[in-house]
Every structure is written in C-alpha cells, then in structure tokens.
C-alpha cells in the first residue's frame, strides 16, 4: 500500500493525511478517502489533554496504532516515534520502530534533520520505512522556545534543504514539513525525489496533514486551560462548518487537498 501511494504521489496526485487515534474514526476516515492515517503523538494534547507531546510513551503509541489498524486495515498507517524512543540509541530506535510496525503501522515518523540522518538510515536498512519530520518539531518545543516558524532566515533555509536532501539520500519514504515558509517547502519539494507532506507549509507540498480535532473545530487547547484562551494555528481550517457532518467534513478536506484548494494563502507562512 505504501509503495502504491508513493508512486501515485510522484505522478502528481496529492496525498490527503489526517491524524487518527481510534478504530471508529479510522473506519470513517478510510471510507472518506483519506490516504494516510497518522497516529500522531499529538494525542498527548488532543486525547490526553496535555500542553505538548512530550509525555506520550511508546505504550501509548502501540495502543493507539493497534486501534487505528483494526479500524482501517486497508489504509496506510503512519505512527510517530514518541520522544526519547529513538534519539539516543539506534538499536533502541529499531526495536521501538519494529514494535510499531508489528502493531499495524506501515511507516514511522521521526523528528529532526542532520542529527537523525544516520538513525533514519539504520531503520531503513533494517526494513523500517521512515518519514522525516522537519521544520517545527513538537518534541523540541522547549529547545525551540515555543511554537515558532522555522526556516525563515537564509541560513536556516539552507540547513533545512540540506537536511531534506540528506534524508532523501538515505531512502526516507516521505518528508513532512511543519510551520515552514511556503516558498521554501515548495522549493525543497521540487528538489528532492521524495513526496512531501505539509502542515503550515503551503500548497506546494505533495500532500497535506491536519490534526483531526482541528479539522472538526473541536480542539480548544489543553484540558487545564480555558477554551476562550485558545487560538487555533493559522494553518487550521474548520471543515465541519460547511461539511454538515463529520463524514462530510472529512470528505470536503480530502477533495480540497486533492484539488489543490487547501491550503490557501491564508493558511500559509
């Protein structure tokens, strides 16, 4: 399934990806035509109520990956490697990645550029498909000083291009860009022979991803914060407002991505 999707993306078909954490939504999203279900460590925020993704464990990811795989056995499933599950030891990274594949994932996602290239290479050499996550990396939110756009300076843009090229060279299946200037994401997409997925990275990527709860307009921030204090990121669009139903909202999103109507300039940096 993964190779077929990549072939279609290389031929110009846009990839529609959404996060998913349970069997019920997995089945619904698959029926609506979503290409990839991302079992994201974003569950630490939208499911567990935390303020970031750092408390998510491997056991959390294994559990939710199993549930999503049970609900959508014929859809590509990508699972996040949570913080501290892959950064320090390649053997540990491989063991954890293989565990996610055994739980039902077809590809794992790791955050980071140059410092993670050799880890990505090792996983791929041992049969684990990898998606590289560049730009804003949520597991590094404290190091980055908050939720900030990445790649804005000439130096950081060159570094991101080099990281993407290095990841492509070792054989990653996809590269995901988060909160990256649209022009930069488009340039890199045109430079590497690997499908790219954007979230806050403009329409020039090979596909798009959103957090499901953002798409439905039902996420209002961490559990311990007042909803009125939460402001959705610029790249979010509430598709439920016009979709009429959850199924309709997801279908509208898929069609908008496939037809190049989402994201618009107002969703990009």
Secondary structure, DSSP 8 states (H G I E B T S, - for coil): -HHHHHHHHHTT--EEEEE--SHHHHHHHHHTT-SEEEE-TTHHHHTT--SSSTT--HHHHHHHHHHHHHH-TTSEEEEE--TTSSSS-HHHHHHHHHHHHHHT-SEEEEE-SGGGHHHHHHHHHTT--EEEEEES-GGGHHHHTSS--B--SHHHHHHHHHHHHHHHHHT-SEEEEESB-HHHHHHHHHHSSSEEEEESS-TTSSEEEE-HHHHTT---S-TTS-GGG----TT----HHHHSSHHHHHHHHHHHHHTT-SS-GGG--
